[in-house]
């Protein structure tokens, strides 16, 4: 594929914690920009050009979950290359640990379910493929 046809995005992603659990969201089959219908992901999304990374992360968390959080430190960077509606994307994501002030989630229309899971039990859930290495990085950082 010609490199100029690849869409490059920078994303901020959050491991939103409440107590000893991490929030995962299931992508709705109605989500037009998604490529992972019926699979679980963590909160986050693309940075809008000109937007600060922390503002982007807080905006995405609020839009997708309604939660107020304290943003912690980043714990890993990952990349993935999905094909969405026939277009090749290249996404570079920085993952942050965030502390939720509540566990009361209000989902956006892009998601149809959520779960609070123990991070070491991620393999028991239908998560998107690129998150496996991210969960391992999280667990290997002493979490």
Protein Blocks (a to p, Z undefined) as FASTA:
>chain_A
ZZklpccdddddddddehjbccdddddfklmkbcbehiacdedddddehiafklmmmmmm
mmmnopacdddddfbdcdddddeehiacdddddddddddfbfcdcddfkbcbdcdddfkl
mmmpccdfklmmmmmmmmmnoZZ
